[in-house]
Amino acid sequence: MKILPFEMERYQSLWENIVDYNLSESGVHPLQLNELISHDELARLVELPLGYNQTNGSAELRRLIAGFYSNAGKENVLVTSGSAEANFLNTLFLLEPNDEIALMLPNYMQIWGLAKSLGANIRPFHLKPNHTRWEIDWDEFDRAVTEKTKLIAVCHPNNPTGARLQEDEIERILEKAASVGAWVLSDEVYRGSERDGNLSLSFYGSYDRVIVNGGLSKAFGLPGLRIGWVVAPPKLVDQLWGYKDYTTISPNTLSDHIAQIALQPEKREKIFQRTRSLIRKNFQILENWMGGKAGLFQWIPPEASAVTLVRHRLPVSSNDFVTKLRDEKSVLIVPGEQFLMPADYLRFGFGTESENLTAALDLVSEFIAEKFEK
Ligand SMILES: Cc1ncc(COP(=O)(O)O)c(C=O)c1O
């Protein structure tokens, strides 16, 4: 198998640490270690032998992760190196050449790229703007899922739209999956970053072929720990663990311990409050900015996450816009083309520090004025 380039990840890797303002990031401004742990905890951490970790994640960490889902125990959890590894292991394990996968689009394009590389048959179903919400095109969904569907993959809350599925929508997907015996893979790494403070419902728990991937990178603001997870039936967890023996062997030992602190229920809630309050504050900044642009931008506000997919009326493709903006103003935005969206969509990440966001948006305004308002 030859793996296709992951266009967005490589684009971000190349530019995110070079530009002055990075609005390509989908998470929130990360926590520092000293904001997360106490002196006593730090003292214990520095005495930790840096040996191999328990390779599927420590029992305590798996117990804490399971506590974030109803009806899960530590036997349902595999700790991975970021949710990216969770997506990788699952896709590799579940899909063979010519297998059918029904895939939600737009999406973080990792599962799309891996499924395509594996020679699977991708049948997309789209989130479409419907007044105030992004909603699944159910006709397309019903066509995408067939008797041959092996896997239905969703991203909820969704990257890049920030859309969140409702209970009846989750049930509808699960019912359809059950009717054809398909697995459901729900990437829920943004769960906990809801603007209204109501934790998104998880797909986990009501159908025996559900796999949920999650991690600390987005709603927890801890991407540098590289802690992700799979929550699934024990047999599948065990099989995926077998694949993990070939990838990263074990989660990072220090990260496993720090993650145990972040996932204590009280701490977890505090972290989510920080994330949501930054998202609310910055959403306001972005909304005001967008409002001042007199119809140039059209958007459906995100329900969760610090990303939003915005439609523009500029006489230029998003690819060209972001390239020139990056080169001339040192601001990085992701073009919609990288999500297989039409060329008039842009993904703004607004989870950075508020002053940064304001300064970056001022530069985008300046750029638009110089190029298009003369
Ligand atoms: C939906 C989604 N899943 C997975 C990932 C990978 O994140 P990580 O490996 O840091 O958990 C990302 C990163 O942007 C994402 O947006």
The ligand as an SDF file (V2000), in Angstrom:
LIG
                    3D

 16 16  0  0  0  0  0  0  0  0999 V2000
  -11.1930   15.3570   13.5810 C   0  0  0  0  0  0  0  0  0  0  0  0
   -9.7600   15.1430   13.9250 C   0  0  0  0  0  0  0  0  0  0  0  0
   -9.3510   13.9240   14.2840 N   0  0  0  0  0  0  0  0  0  0  0  0
   -8.0880   13.6810   14.6240 C   0  0  0  0  0  0  0  0  0  0  0  0
   -7.1420   14.6930   14.6010 C   0  0  0  0  0  0  0  0  0  0  0  0
   -5.7350   14.3740   15.0110 C   0  0  0  0  0  0  0  0  0  0  0  0
   -5.4570   14.9700   16.2350 O   0  0  0  0  0  0  0  0  0  0  0  0
   -4.5210   14.3670   17.3790 P   0  0  0  0  0  0  0  0  0  0  0  0
   -3.7470   13.2230   16.8100 O   0  0  0  0  0  0  0  0  0  0  0  0
   -3.6750   15.4890   17.7910 O   0  0  0  0  0  0  0  0  0  0  0  0
   -5.4510   13.9040   18.4680 O   0  0  0  0  0  0  0  0  0  0  0  0
   -7.5150   15.9840   14.2270 C   0  0  0  0  0  0  0  0  0  0  0  0
   -6.5240   17.0820   14.1570 C   0  0  0  0  0  0  0  0  0  0  0  0
   -6.7800   18.1700   13.7180 O   0  0  0  0  0  0  0  0  0  0  0  0
   -8.8620   16.2130   13.8860 C   0  0  0  0  0  0  0  0  0  0  0  0
   -9.3030   17.4320   13.5250 O   0  0  0  0  0  0  0  0  0  0  0  0
  1  2  1  0
  2  3  1  0
  2 15  2  0
  3  4  2  0
  4  5  1  0
  5  6  1  0
  5 12  2  0
  6  7  1  0
  7  8  1  0
  8  9  2  0
  8 10  1  0
  8 11  1  0
 12 13  1  0
 12 15  1  0
 13 14  2  0
 15 16  1  0
M  END
$$$$
